Amino acid sequence: MKNAAVQFVVRRLGLLALALASGAGAAVASTPAVPLRMVHPDVPLPGKPNRFDYASIDPQRRLLFIAHLGSGMVTAVDLRSGRVVANVGDVPGVHGVLAVPALDEVFATATDRNRLDVISEKTFRIVAHASAGVYPDGMTYAPDVHELFISDEAGQTETVVDTHSNKRIATIAMGGEVGNSQYDPVSQRVFVDVQTRDEIVAIDPRSNAIVQRYRLPDTCNDDHSLLLDAPARLAFIACDGNARLLLLDMRDMHVLSVHRTGRDPDVLAFDPGLQRLYVASESGVVAVFQLANRQLHLLGRGYLAYEAHSVAVDPLTHRVYFPLQNVGGRGVLRIMAPTP
């Protein structure tokens, strides 16, 4: 009974916080509250109360890996217990983090050292390094060729690393600053945001060469973020220059619809089971969309927390995870669940 009472209070506080936050500004006052509720007290995270970046889930080991950029570390959280189980230090300026269960490894971009760090999921130790360009950021894995594609934002290239040897094997000039990279298992292509050109670029991972460029319409300014729903042949593109989200038909690469997000949208997360898309932004505003019949419908948009720009969703439990950099003077992981 005591645990049930605590959970009830946590849920009510979470709903109240979101309801109050959703009316914090004119930009979100006219939209429904974010359809999320707290299901667990905030989990304290190691390190200083400073910036986090990407997060990645290993659904097999039930682990969440968080890039703690400001503290130069990667933190592992057990999704079953909601507890921190490991903390990997000496990953300076870490931006991207990607768990690859098939390899039993986690890849992290140590941006301040212009390198890729390879972390064993068995020991939580760094087992290898690779050169990764000028400003390595996000990344994606192409399993057919066992290669990692790393967005070198400032270097305006895509760095390719062979995951067998953990060596850089190619550097692809993109012609502009690079945003997110995503592997499409259907076309067996890597798709990359070239944000200063407002383009989506397709790379053939077998030749490590650009095979096509797709110009985005003027409704997108600075396409920094990209996420694919490969089975549905859809792409979600967040444009941080004008706070817009594009739904793109990958069959002919034309835009199906355009939607408003919070200011400076950043990380995207998609729940394939519930068909829900989460858009976290630098402004702290989170937008939630429902995908139905190849259309996106806004479920809610509201302020969550200071710079709540990173999000991950567990496809098994549908829980949503937000690393937050300064809540009461400490970094925390907020664990939420979708509401109808």
C-alpha positions as a Python dict, from the first residue, in 0.01 Angstrom:
ca = {
    (1, 'M'): (0, 0, 0),
    (2, 'K'): (282, 238, 81),
    (3, 'N'): (447, 184, -260),
    (4, 'A'): (112, 227, -434),
    (5, 'A'): (55, 555, -250),
    (6, 'V'): (398, 683, -345),
    (7, 'Q'): (341, 591, -710),
    (8, 'F'): (4, 766, -702),
    (9, 'V'): (160, 1086, -567),
    (10, 'V'): (444, 1069, -823),
    (11, 'R'): (197, 1033, -1108),
    (12, 'R'): (-21, 1320, -987),
    (13, 'L'): (281, 1546, -940),
    (14, 'G'): (405, 1461, -1289),
    (15, 'L'): (71, 1540, -1447),
    (16, 'L'): (41, 1862, -1249),
    (17, 'A'): (392, 1975, -1349),
    (18, 'L'): (321, 1916, -1716),
    (19, 'A'): (-18, 2084, -1700),
    (20, 'L'): (132, 2394, -1537),
    (21, 'A'): (427, 2398, -1775),
    (22, 'S'): (208, 2370, -2083),
    (23, 'G'): (68, 2715, -2008),
    (24, 'A'): (409, 2875, -1950),
    (25, 'G'): (413, 3066, -2278),
    (26, 'A'): (197, 3172, -2570),
    (27, 'A'): (376, 2925, -2796),
    (28, 'V'): (226, 2628, -2613),
    (29, 'A'): (-80, 2770, -2437),
    (30, 'S'): (-324, 2682, -2718),
    (31, 'T'): (-224, 2314, -2745),
    (32, 'P'): (-311, 2012, -2530),
    (33, 'A'): (-84, 1913, -2245),
    (34, 'V'): (188, 1659, -2319),
    (35, 'P'): (33, 1310, -2284),
    (36, 'L'): (293, 1177, -2041),
    (37, 'R'): (293, 1098, -1670),
    (38, 'M'): (576, 1034, -1427),
    (39, 'V'): (598, 670, -1319),
    (40, 'H'): (918, 679, -1115),
    (41, 'P'): (1096, 938, -900),
    (42, 'D'): (1372, 1119, -1087),
    (43, 'V'): (1688, 908, -1095),
    (44, 'P'): (2000, 1104, -984),
    (45, 'L'): (2276, 1084, -1244),
    (46, 'P'): (2652, 1102, -1173),
    (47, 'G'): (2861, 1400, -1272),
    (48, 'K'): (2794, 1771, -1270),
    (49, 'P'): (2448, 1921, -1336),
    (50, 'N'): (2545, 2013, -1690),
    (51, 'R'): (2459, 1922, -2047),
    (52, 'F'): (2350, 1578, -2165),
    (53, 'D'): (2317, 1479, -2528),
    (54, 'Y'): (2206, 1161, -2706),
    (55, 'A'): (2072, 849, -2538),
    (56, 'S'): (2047, 493, -2672),
    (57, 'I'): (1862, 182, -2552),
    (58, 'D'): (1976, -179, -2574),
    (59, 'P'): (1637, -356, -2556),
    (60, 'Q'): (1799, -697, -2512),
    (61, 'R'): (2013, -615, -2209),
    (62, 'R'): (1751, -367, -2085),
    (63, 'L'): (2005, -87, -2060),
    (64, 'L'): (1986, 283, -2137),
    (65, 'F'): (2311, 460, -2226),
    (66, 'I'): (2329, 837, -2178),
    (67, 'A'): (2590, 1075, -2317),
    (68, 'H'): (2677, 1320, -2038),
    (69, 'L'): (2845, 1575, -2259),
    (70, 'G'): (2931, 1834, -1994),
    (71, 'S'): (3095, 1577, -1767),
    (72, 'G'): (3265, 1365, -2036),
    (73, 'M'): (3106, 1035, -1941),
    (74, 'V'): (2863, 768, -2058),
    (75, 'T'): (2617, 648, -1796),
    (76, 'A'): (2434, 314, -1810),
    (77, 'V'): (2092, 278, -1642),
    (78, 'D'): (1919, -57, -1583),
    (79, 'L'): (1567, -18, -1725),
    (80, 'R'): (1427, -288, -1498),
    (81, 'S'): (1540, -133, -1170),
    (82, 'G'): (1573, 230, -1276),
    (83, 'R'): (1921, 243, -1124),
    (84, 'V'): (2259, 356, -1253),
    (85, 'V'): (2471, 43, -1303),
    (86, 'A'): (2785, 184, -1468),
    (87, 'N'): (2960, 506, -1543),
    (88, 'V'): (3228, 521, -1814),
    (89, 'G'): (3456, 823, -1776),
    (90, 'D'): (3718, 985, -1997),
    (91, 'V'): (3489, 1037, -2296),
    (92, 'P'): (3550, 1412, -2327),
    (93, 'G'): (3273, 1616, -2484),
    (94, 'V'): (3068, 1305, -2562),
    (95, 'H'): (2783, 1385, -2800),
    (96, 'G'): (2664, 1068, -2970),
    (97, 'V'): (2605, 731, -2810),
    (98, 'L'): (2478, 421, -2988),
    (99, 'A'): (2423, 72, -2848),
    (100, 'V'): (2466, -210, -3100),
    (101, 'P'): (2343, -529, -2929),
    (102, 'A'): (2468, -755, -3210),
    (103, 'L'): (2824, -646, -3132),
    (104, 'D'): (2789, -630, -2752),
    (105, 'E'): (2927, -279, -2779),
    (106, 'V'): (2834, 84, -2732),
    (107, 'F'): (2987, 352, -2950),
    (108, 'A'): (3043, 704, -2820),
    (109, 'T'): (3183, 1012, -2995),
    (110, 'A'): (3442, 1184, -2777),
    (111, 'T'): (3402, 1513, -2961),
    (112, 'D'): (3664, 1705, -2765),
    (113, 'R'): (3927, 1450, -2877),
    (114, 'N'): (3784, 1404, -3230),
    (115, 'R'): (3759, 1030, -3178),
    (116, 'L'): (3521, 739, -3148),
    (117, 'D'): (3531, 535, -2826),
    (118, 'V'): (3419, 171, -2826),
    (119, 'I'): (3271, 49, -2496),
    (120, 'S'): (3215, -317, -2409),
    (121, 'E'): (2864, -387, -2279),
    (122, 'K'): (3004, -679, -2080),
    (123, 'T'): (3267, -489, -1884),
    (124, 'F'): (3162, -123, -1931),
    (125, 'R'): (3519, -44, -2028),
    (126, 'I'): (3658, 138, -2331),
    (127, 'V'): (3816, -128, -2550),
    (128, 'A'): (3916, 71, -2861),
    (129, 'H'): (3945, 415, -3017),
    (130, 'A'): (3914, 536, -3375),
    (131, 'S'): (3978, 868, -3545),
    (132, 'A'): (3646, 1035, -3619),
    (133, 'G'): (3702, 1367, -3798),
    (134, 'V'): (3684, 1724, -3669),
    (135, 'Y'): (3357, 1734, -3471),
    (136, 'P'): (3203, 1385, -3443),
    (137, 'D'): (2842, 1394, -3329),
    (138, 'G'): (2563, 1144, -3396),
    (139, 'M'): (2602, 810, -3572),
    (140, 'T'): (2425, 511, -3725),
    (141, 'Y'): (2519, 147, -3784),
    (142, 'A'): (2493, -36, -4119),
    (143, 'P'): (2484, -405, -4017),
    (144, 'D'): (2516, -547, -4368),
    (145, 'V'): (2867, -406, -4404),
    (146, 'H'): (2952, -380, -4031),
    (147, 'E'): (3025, -10, -4064),
    (148, 'L'): (2954, 288, -3845),
    (149, 'F'): (2867, 621, -4008),
    (150, 'I'): (2950, 925, -3795),
    (151, 'S'): (2825, 1276, -3858),
    (152, 'D'): (3120, 1517, -3854),
    (153, 'E'): (2919, 1834, -3813),
    (154, 'A'): (3186, 2106, -3834),
    (155, 'G'): (3412, 1902, -4062),
    (156, 'Q'): (3127, 1871, -4314),
    (157, 'T'): (3198, 1502, -4370),
    (158, 'E'): (3067, 1158, -4289),
    (159, 'T'): (3330, 941, -4119),
    (160, 'V'): (3306, 566, -4183),
    (161, 'V'): (3452, 321, -3929),
    (162, 'D'): (3485, -54, -3978),
    (163, 'T'): (3353, -209, -3657),
    (164, 'H'): (3560, -526, -3698),
    (165, 'S'): (3893, -343, -3695),
    (166, 'N'): (3768, -21, -3530),
    (167, 'K'): (3954, 177, -3795),
    (168, 'R'): (3841, 469, -4006),
    (169, 'I'): (3808, 344, -4363),
    (170, 'A'): (3648, 640, -4543),
    (171, 'T'): (3575, 1010, -4517),
    (172, 'I'): (3289, 1133, -4736),
    (173, 'A'): (3269, 1505, -4814),
    (174, 'M'): (2909, 1621, -4771),
    (175, 'G'): (2938, 1983, -4890),
    (176, 'G'): (2790, 2137, -4574),
    (177, 'E'): (2745, 2094, -4200),
    (178, 'V'): (2617, 1747, -4117),
    (179, 'G'): (2324, 1669, -3889),
    (180, 'N'): (2191, 1323, -3807),
    (181, 'S'): (2264, 1002, -3996),
    (182, 'Q'): (2022, 708, -4021),
    (183, 'Y'): (2055, 364, -4180),
    (184, 'D'): (1758, 240, -4383),
    (185, 'P'): (1745, -143, -4389),
    (186, 'V'): (1494, -146, -4675),
    (187, 'S'): (1697, 48, -4932),
    (188, 'Q'): (2027, -42, -4761),
    (189, 'R'): (2127, 323, -4777),
    (190, 'V'): (2251, 567, -4515),
    (191, 'F'): (2053, 892, -4513),
    (192, 'V'): (2218, 1206, -4378),
    (193, 'D'): (2099, 1558, -4298),
    (194, 'V'): (2318, 1825, -4458),
    (195, 'Q'): (2171, 2104, -4252),
    (196, 'T'): (2336, 2408, -4407),
    (197, 'R'): (2212, 2297, -4751),
    (198, 'D'): (1866, 2181, -4634),
    (199, 'E'): (1926, 1849, -4802),
    (200, 'I'): (1889, 1479, -4734),
    (201, 'V'): (2182, 1288, -4882),
    (202, 'A'): (2180, 914, -4958),
    (203, 'I'): (2502, 712, -4924),
    (204, 'D'): (2564, 361, -5053),
    (205, 'P'): (2751, 188, -4766),
    (206, 'R'): (2900, -69, -5002),
    (207, 'S'): (3088, 193, -5201),
    (208, 'N'): (3086, 464, -4930),
    (209, 'A'): (2983, 713, -5195),
    (210, 'I'): (2698, 962, -5227),
    (211, 'V'): (2434, 830, -5466),
    (212, 'Q'): (2162, 1097, -5440),
    (213, 'R'): (2085, 1439, -5298),
    (214, 'Y'): (1729, 1545, -5212),
    (215, 'R'): (1650, 1913, -5169),
    (216, 'L'): (1403, 1993, -4893),
    (217, 'P'): (1136, 2263, -4940),
    (218, 'D'): (1161, 2613, -4793),
    (219, 'T'): (939, 2501, -4506),
    (220, 'C'): (1257, 2354, -4353),
    (221, 'N'): (1542, 2570, -4226),
    (222, 'D'): (1845, 2376, -4103),
    (223, 'D'): (1746, 2008, -4105),
    (224, 'H'): (1949, 1895, -3807),
    (225, 'S'): (1755, 1588, -3690),
    (226, 'L'): (1648, 1278, -3881),
    (227, 'L'): (1467, 959, -3782),
    (228, 'L'): (1326, 681, -4001),
    (229, 'D'): (1019, 461, -3977),
    (230, 'A'): (1166, 221, -4232),
    (231, 'P'): (878, -32, -4252),
    (232, 'A'): (631, 248, -4327),
    (233, 'R'): (876, 421, -4567),
    (234, 'L'): (854, 744, -4372),
    (235, 'A'): (1114, 989, -4242),
    (236, 'F'): (1080, 1247, -3966),
    (237, 'I'): (1294, 1559, -4010),
    (238, 'A'): (1331, 1830, -3745),
    (239, 'C'): (1436, 2174, -3870),
    (240, 'D'): (1589, 2366, -3582),
    (241, 'G'): (1616, 2694, -3771),
    (242, 'N'): (1240, 2745, -3784),
    (243, 'A'): (1102, 2491, -3531),
    (244, 'R'): (932, 2267, -3784),
    (245, 'L'): (888, 1893, -3821),
    (246, 'L'): (856, 1741, -4168),
    (247, 'L'): (695, 1408, -4247),
    (248, 'L'): (864, 1272, -4559),
    (249, 'D'): (748, 991, -4790),
    (250, 'M'): (1062, 788, -4860),
    (251, 'R'): (908, 626, -5165),
    (252, 'D'): (938, 947, -5367),
    (253, 'M'): (1106, 1179, -5111),
    (254, 'H'): (827, 1436, -5107),
    (255, 'V'): (698, 1610, -4794),
    (256, 'L'): (359, 1488, -4674),
    (257, 'S'): (307, 1743, -4396),
    (258, 'V'): (472, 2014, -4184),
    (259, 'H'): (420, 2062, -3808),
    (260, 'R'): (527, 2302, -3535),
    (261, 'T'): (761, 2191, -3257),
    (262, 'G'): (924, 2364, -2963),
    (263, 'R'): (1197, 2617, -3045),
    (264, 'D'): (1525, 2452, -3153),
    (265, 'P'): (1406, 2090, -3192),
    (266, 'D'): (1683, 1838, -3142),
    (267, 'V'): (1646, 1469, -3056),
    (268, 'L'): (1365, 1253, -3197),
    (269, 'A'): (1237, 920, -3062),
    (270, 'F'): (973, 694, -3217),
    (271, 'D'): (770, 424, -3044),
    (272, 'P'): (680, 173, -3320),
    (273, 'G'): (429, -10, -3102),
    (274, 'L'): (221, 294, -3011),
    (275, 'Q'): (314, 481, -3330),
    (276, 'R'): (407, 787, -3126),
    (277, 'L'): (681, 1035, -3211),
    (278, 'Y'): (856, 1241, -2943),
    (279, 'V'): (1035, 1564, -3034),
    (280, 'A'): (1260, 1713, -2764),
    (281, 'S'): (1394, 2065, -2805),
    (282, 'E'): (1664, 2293, -2667),
    (283, 'S'): (1389, 2525, -2543),
    (284, 'G'): (1271, 2251, -2308),
    (285, 'V'): (946, 2201, -2497),
    (286, 'V'): (845, 1845, -2583),
    (287, 'A'): (600, 1771, -2865),
    (288, 'V'): (421, 1438, -2902),
    (289, 'F'): (264, 1322, -3229),
    (290, 'Q'): (51, 1024, -3325),
    (291, 'L'): (120, 854, -3659),
    (292, 'A'): (-192, 713, -3829),
    (293, 'N'): (-258, 640, -4196),
    (294, 'R'): (70, 808, -4294),
    (295, 'Q'): (-35, 1128, -4119),
    (296, 'L'): (92, 1294, -3803),
    (297, 'H'): (-148, 1433, -3544),
    (298, 'L'): (-33, 1653, -3257),
    (299, 'L'): (-125, 1496, -2923),
    (300, 'G'): (35, 1763, -2707),
    (301, 'R'): (315, 2013, -2675),
    (302, 'G'): (449, 2167, -2355),
    (303, 'Y'): (747, 2273, -2149),
    (304, 'L'): (909, 1984, -1960),
    (305, 'A'): (1233, 2116, -1810),
    (306, 'Y'): (1535, 2336, -1878),
    (307, 'E'): (1703, 2225, -2205),
    (308, 'A'): (1511, 1897, -2216),
    (309, 'H'): (1646, 1831, -2564),
    (310, 'S'): (1724, 1457, -2539),
    (311, 'V'): (1476, 1170, -2535),
    (312, 'A'): (1470, 790, -2572),
    (313, 'V'): (1177, 550, -2578),
    (314, 'D'): (1172, 185, -2475),
    (315, 'P'): (988, -15, -2744),
    (316, 'L'): (902, -292, -2497),
    (317, 'T'): (747, -93, -2211),
    (318, 'H'): (672, 230, -2404),
    (319, 'R'): (835, 427, -2123),
    (320, 'V'): (998, 756, -2224),
    (321, 'Y'): (1329, 875, -2081),
    (322, 'F'): (1452, 1234, -2054),
    (323, 'P'): (1804, 1313, -1923),
    (324, 'L'): (1772, 1655, -1755),
    (325, 'Q'): (2077, 1858, -1675),
    (326, 'N'): (1979, 2067, -1375),
    (327, 'V'): (1683, 1979, -1157),
    (328, 'G'): (1735, 2112, -808),
    (329, 'G'): (2109, 2143, -869),
    (330, 'R'): (2170, 1793, -1006),
    (331, 'G'): (2137, 1594, -1326),
    (332, 'V'): (1850, 1345, -1329),
    (333, 'L'): (1678, 1094, -1552),
    (334, 'R'): (1303, 1152, -1577),
    (335, 'I'): (1102, 837, -1647),
    (336, 'M'): (755, 882, -1794),
    (337, 'A'): (481, 675, -1952),
    (338, 'P'): (230, 768, -2220),
    (339, 'T'): (-126, 853, -2131),
    (340, 'P'): (-419, 794, -2367),
}
